[in-house]
Amino acid sequence: MQALEHEIKELIISSLSLEDISPDDIDTGAPLFVEGLGLDSIDALELGLALQKRYGVALSADSQETRRHFASVRALADFVASQGKA
């Protein structure tokens, strides 16, 4: 699971062009939106597309379930793993 979390951190950095940070700078359990990384809705769309391309997972645009998956790197890794895509 740690390898998947690291991969997702790298995907976040590359898909959102966050050159100023490294995977080690991202706390696995910290929120991705508002506090934590401070991502916004545009970032969510970009990241959602990157996850779909990389892992083939389907995310609905504006559901509560999707919001839970995007809560943190750990939540995203759990979601990808649960889809059997990792």
Backbone as JSON, one array per atom type, in Angstrom:
{
  "sequence": "MQALEHEIKELIISSLSLEDISPDDIDTGAPLFVEGLGLDSIDALELGLALQKRYGVALSADSQETRRHFASVRALADFVASQGKA",
  "N": [[0.83, -1.2, 0.0], [2.03, 1.19, 0.68], [3.67, 1.7, -1.51], [1.8, 2.22, -3.5], [0.6, 4.53, -2.43], [2.79, 6.27, -2.59], [3.11, 6.34, -5.36], [0.71, 7.59, -6.08], [1.08, 10.08, -4.89], [3.18, 11.01, -6.51], [1.78, 11.11, -8.91], [-0.08, 13.12, -8.34], [1.64, 15.33, -8.06], [2.83, 15.44, -10.64], [0.58, 15.59, -12.41], [-0.64, 17.92, -11.62], [1.29, 19.8, -11.87], [3.03, 20.53, -9.69], [5.74, 21.62, -9.0], [7.2, 22.54, -6.85], [7.13, 20.82, -4.69], [7.88, 17.62, -3.16], [7.21, 14.04, -3.22], [7.62, 13.23, -0.56], [6.92, 15.48, 0.85], [4.21, 15.5, 1.01], [1.73, 14.72, 3.19], [0.42, 11.63, 3.91], [-2.02, 11.22, 5.21], [-3.15, 13.72, 5.33], [-5.54, 16.31, 4.49], [-6.43, 16.83, 1.05], [-7.69, 18.96, -0.1], [-8.59, 22.41, 0.43], [-7.43, 22.82, 3.45], [-4.24, 21.29, 4.21], [-2.9, 20.21, 1.21], [-4.21, 22.15, -0.21], [-5.72, 22.08, -2.58], [-8.02, 22.78, -5.34], [-11.3, 22.79, -6.99], [-10.79, 22.62, -9.74], [-8.31, 21.4, -9.73], [-9.15, 18.95, -8.72], [-10.6, 17.89, -10.85], [-8.55, 17.61, -12.78], [-6.88, 15.81, -11.43], [-8.63, 13.67, -11.13], [-8.95, 12.89, -13.82], [-6.33, 12.1, -14.37], [-6.09, 9.92, -12.63], [-8.01, 8.22, -13.72], [-6.85, 7.7, -16.24], [-4.41, 6.5, -15.5], [-5.06, 4.36, -13.72], [-7.48, 3.35, -14.56], [-9.85, 3.73, -13.17], [-13.24, 4.53, -12.38], [-14.78, 7.58, -11.72], [-17.42, 9.38, -10.34], [-18.59, 12.64, -11.12], [-19.6, 14.53, -9.11], [-20.2, 13.34, -6.51], [-20.91, 12.35, -3.12], [-19.48, 10.14, -2.36], [-17.26, 10.19, -4.07], [-16.08, 12.51, -3.11], [-15.24, 11.59, -0.61], [-13.29, 9.73, -1.4], [-11.37, 11.45, -2.38], [-10.38, 12.63, -0.13], [-7.84, 12.3, 1.05], [-4.42, 11.26, 0.35], [-4.18, 8.66, 1.29], [-6.88, 7.81, 1.31], [-7.41, 7.89, -1.45], [-5.6, 5.92, -2.33], [-6.67, 3.68, -1.03], [-9.12, 3.54, -2.38], [-8.32, 3.08, -5.08], [-7.01, 0.63, -4.73], [-9.18, -0.92, -3.85], [-10.61, -1.13, -6.14], [-9.23, -2.92, -7.51], [-7.19, -2.12, -9.19], [-4.61, -1.46, -8.75]],
  "CA": [[0.0, 0.0, 0.0], [2.9, 2.37, 0.7], [4.14, 1.95, -2.87], [0.68, 2.84, -4.2], [0.48, 5.89, -1.9], [3.89, 7.05, -3.17], [2.77, 6.51, -6.77], [-0.37, 8.59, -6.16], [1.71, 11.37, -4.6], [3.89, 11.41, -7.72], [0.76, 11.44, -9.9], [-0.61, 14.43, -7.94], [2.66, 16.32, -8.37], [3.01, 15.58, -12.09], [-0.64, 16.0, -13.12], [-1.0, 19.29, -11.22], [2.49, 20.62, -12.05], [3.46, 21.06, -8.4], [7.19, 21.43, -9.01], [7.83, 22.99, -5.6], [7.07, 19.83, -3.61], [8.26, 16.25, -3.48], [6.26, 13.12, -2.59], [7.82, 13.21, 0.89], [6.31, 16.68, 1.44], [2.77, 15.29, 1.09], [1.32, 13.85, 4.29], [-0.52, 10.64, 3.38], [-3.33, 11.35, 5.84], [-3.6, 15.12, 5.34], [-6.54, 16.65, 3.46], [-5.9, 17.32, -0.22], [-8.38, 20.19, -0.47], [-8.66, 23.5, 1.4], [-6.18, 22.75, 4.22], [-3.35, 20.3, 3.59], [-2.3, 20.68, -0.05], [-4.91, 23.35, -0.67], [-6.2, 21.93, -3.95], [-9.37, 23.3, -5.58], [-12.15, 21.94, -7.82], [-10.11, 22.39, -11.02], [-7.31, 20.38, -9.42], [-9.87, 17.69, -8.55], [-10.9, 17.39, -12.2], [-7.27, 17.19, -13.37], [-6.42, 14.61, -10.73], [-9.57, 12.61, -11.48], [-8.59, 12.42, -15.16], [-5.05, 11.4, -14.27], [-6.36, 8.63, -11.99], [-8.71, 7.39, -14.7], [-5.87, 7.28, -17.25], [-3.35, 5.65, -14.92], [-5.56, 3.14, -13.06], [-8.73, 2.89, -15.16], [-10.96, 3.8, -12.21], [-14.33, 5.45, -12.76], [-15.19, 8.48, -10.64], [-18.52, 10.27, -10.75], [-18.12, 14.02, -10.98], [-19.92, 15.3, -7.91], [-20.91, 12.54, -5.53], [-20.31, 12.34, -1.78], [-18.52, 9.05, -2.35], [-16.04, 10.69, -4.71], [-15.44, 13.44, -2.16], [-14.55, 10.79, 0.41], [-12.09, 9.15, -2.02], [-10.39, 12.52, -2.56], [-10.08, 13.25, 1.17], [-6.4, 12.27, 1.31], [-3.7, 10.28, -0.47], [-4.53, 7.34, 1.82], [-8.22, 7.48, 0.83], [-7.28, 7.59, -2.88], [-4.94, 4.63, -2.47], [-7.66, 2.67, -0.64], [-10.1, 3.45, -3.45], [-7.69, 2.42, -6.24], [-6.78, -0.76, -4.35], [-10.47, -1.59, -3.77], [-11.07, -1.35, -7.51], [-8.35, -3.94, -8.08], [-6.46, -1.5, -10.28], [-3.24, -1.14, -8.36]],
  "C": [[0.87, 1.26, 0.0], [3.4, 2.73, -0.69], [3.04, 2.64, -3.67], [0.5, 4.28, -3.73], [1.56, 6.79, -2.5], [3.61, 7.35, -4.65], [1.71, 7.6, -6.96], [0.18, 9.98, -5.85], [2.45, 11.89, -5.83], [2.91, 11.83, -8.82], [0.16, 12.82, -9.6], [0.37, 15.53, -8.38], [2.78, 16.53, -9.88], [1.76, 16.09, -12.79], [-1.05, 17.43, -12.78], [0.18, 20.26, -11.32], [2.93, 21.31, -10.76], [4.96, 20.85, -8.24], [7.86, 21.74, -7.67], [7.85, 21.93, -4.51], [7.48, 18.45, -4.11], [7.23, 15.32, -2.83], [6.39, 13.08, -1.07], [7.19, 14.4, 1.6], [4.8, 16.5, 1.65], [2.47, 14.29, 2.19], [0.21, 12.93, 3.78], [-1.93, 10.8, 3.94], [-3.92, 12.75, 5.83], [-4.64, 15.36, 4.25], [-5.86, 17.17, 2.19], [-6.47, 18.69, -0.56], [-8.49, 21.13, 0.72], [-7.42, 23.49, 2.28], [-5.3, 21.71, 3.55], [-2.7, 20.87, 2.35], [-2.99, 21.91, -0.61], [-5.39, 23.27, -2.11], [-7.61, 22.49, -4.09], [-10.12, 22.38, -6.55], [-11.52, 21.66, -9.2], [-9.04, 21.32, -10.84], [-7.96, 19.0, -9.31], [-10.18, 17.07, -9.91], [-9.64, 16.85, -12.87], [-6.8, 15.87, -12.76], [-7.33, 13.43, -11.04], [-9.25, 12.02, -12.84], [-7.29, 11.62, -15.13], [-5.23, 10.01, -13.65], [-7.07, 7.68, -12.95], [-7.75, 6.85, -15.75], [-4.91, 6.23, -16.69], [-3.89, 4.32, -14.41], [-6.87, 2.61, -13.65], [-9.91, 2.9, -14.21], [-12.0, 4.81, -12.69], [-14.74, 6.26, -11.55], [-16.35, 9.32, -11.13], [-18.18, 11.68, -10.32], [-18.4, 14.65, -9.63], [-20.72, 14.49, -6.9], [-20.19, 12.62, -4.18], [-19.23, 11.26, -1.7], [-17.19, 9.5, -2.95], [-15.32, 11.67, -3.8], [-14.69, 12.7, -1.07], [-13.26, 10.21, -0.16], [-10.98, 10.2, -2.16], [-10.0, 13.2, -1.24], [-8.58, 13.34, 1.43], [-5.75, 11.28, 0.35], [-4.07, 8.88, -0.02], [-5.9, 6.89, 1.31], [-8.19, 7.14, -0.66], [-6.64, 6.22, -3.1], [-5.89, 3.49, -2.09], [-8.68, 2.45, -1.75], [-9.52, 2.69, -4.65], [-7.49, 0.93, -5.93], [-8.1, -1.55, -4.32], [-11.05, -1.89, -5.14], [-10.25, -2.42, -8.21], [-7.49, -3.42, -9.21], [-4.99, -1.26, -9.98], [-2.25, -2.19, -8.82]]
}
